[in-house]
Amino acid sequence: MIAGVCGGLAEFIGWDPTLVRLLYVILSVFSAAFPGIIVYIIAWFLMPKDNSNGPVIDID
């Protein structure tokens, strides 16, 4: 929820964002947390920004 990395990854692979966040926390804890933080920061800078401004309503 800090930079949207887990949410963006979940959207990309079609998973629930909560599941991806939970898996990230579990992997970080079992890897002594530090590598997980580094991967998150790297992904934060590498992931493209979401340019949408919210839901689009098309009225014809």
Secondary structure, 3 states (H helix, E strand, C coil): CCCCHHHHHHHHHCCCHHHHHHHHHHHHHHCCCHHHHHHHHHHHHHCCCCCCCCCCCCCC
